């Protein structure tokens, strides 16, 4: 990937979109990474980080440390991406939570369209559907439906719990179809961490991020292996996961609207708009090797 300002800007925009999605329970930043063409690059780039650059640093070989770190960490990719994700999370958290509270039916209709379109995008990654693909899709759907049907855990907000929550949630955030925010909701940490972001509770944010970094470095290696060796099966499983998680927006919509023409039509329109946005985005963003 030849680096220039335009490339960095497009990666930054992808980061904004990923960060916005990761805030929302039921929508995955990994899905956005997939449809904007950076998913496999992202997983591979994360899995390459093994901290071998620490060895020359300990020996006092600063040139070796710098060269090894540049070779191991794709800064041209990570800096604009992480910057975009961070800005989105800090600036859009209040907007999204406000929409979820005040315009519940329309907001979740938008999420519904996003998830369905994302499943369609994943489906296009499988050239030929077989019984094995259908089986793994059903397995993913059953597991996801069961998962999102769980009740939130009444947990405390100690630093250790926040560390573990960051470690677990980040693994979901990079999987298309699995929402890290919803996982935080189940762990009883979603609203607490949103408040921490709003009020800049630095200690809690740092502890959560440390857990997230450790989690993503380990999990990305497994995911990179699956994508390299079992890509179609993995994609089929993730399609099922997305279909299973549709219970979240459908449930919120059903409990928020009047079942008549005037109540259902706006939701359908918003869902169609969201669907179209994802399909158009897929055609506009180039795949990054």
Residue, then its C-alpha position, 0 to 999 in steps of 0.5 A: x500500500x503506497x502511502x499518501x495523504x489521500x490514503x491516510x484520509x480514507x483510512x481515517x474515514x473508515x476509522x470514524x465509521x468503525x468507531x461509530x458502529x462500535x458504540x452501538x449495541x448490535x452493530x459491529x465495527x468489524x462489519x464496517x471494516x469488512x464492507x470498506x475493504x480493510x478487514x483482512x488487512x486489519x486482522x493480519x496487521x494486528x496479528x503481526x505484532x509480536x513485540x520482538x522490537x523489545x529485545x533490541x531495546x533492552x540491549x540498547x540497540x535503538x536503531x535495531x529497535x526502531x527498524x524492527x518496530x517499523x517492520x512489525x507495526x503498520x503505522x501508516x495504517x494504524x495511526x489514521x485508523x485508530x485516530x478515526x475510531x477514537x474521535x468517533x467514540x469520543x464525539x458521537x457517543x452522546x448523539x447515538x445514545x440520545x437517538x437510541x433513547x428518543x428515537x428508539x424505533x427509527x434508530x434501531x430500524x437503521x441498525x436493522x438495515x445495516x445488519x441485513x446489508x452487512x450479511x448480504x456483503x458477507x454472502x457475496x464473499x462465498x462463491x458457491x454455497x454448500x451444505x457445509x456453509x449452510x450448517x455453519x451459518x445455522x450454528x452461528x445463528x443459533x449461538x448468536x440468538x441464544x447469546x443476545x437473549x441472555x440477561x445483563x449481568x449485575x457486575x461491579x465496576x472495579x478496575x479488574x472487571x473493567x480490564x476483563x471487560x475490555x479484553x472480552x469485548x474487543x474480540x467481539x468488536x473485530x468480528x463482523x456481526x458480533x457487537x462488542x458494545x452489546x457484549x459490554x451491555x451483557x457484562x453490565x459495563x456499557x453505560x458505565x464506560x459511556x459515562x467514563x468516556x463522557x466525563x473522561x475518567x482517565x484511569x478507567x479508560x486506560x485500564x479498559x484499553x489495556x485489556x482491549x489491547x491484550x485481547x485483540x493481540x491474542x485473538x487476532x492471531x486465531x482469526x488470521x489463521x481462520x481467515x487464511x485456512x477456512x475463510x468461506x466457513x468462517x464467513x458462513x458462520x459470521x453470516x449466521x451470527x448476523x442473522x441471529x443478532x437481528x433479534x436485538x433491533x427487531x425487539x426494540x422496534x416491536x416494543x417502540x412502535x404502533x403496528x399500523x401503517x403510520x408506525x411501520x412505514x417510517x421504520x421500513x424507509x429508514x431500514x431501506x436507507x441504511x441498507x442502501x448506504x452499506x451497499x453503496x459504501x461497499x462499491x465506493x471503498x477499495x479493497x486494501x491488501 
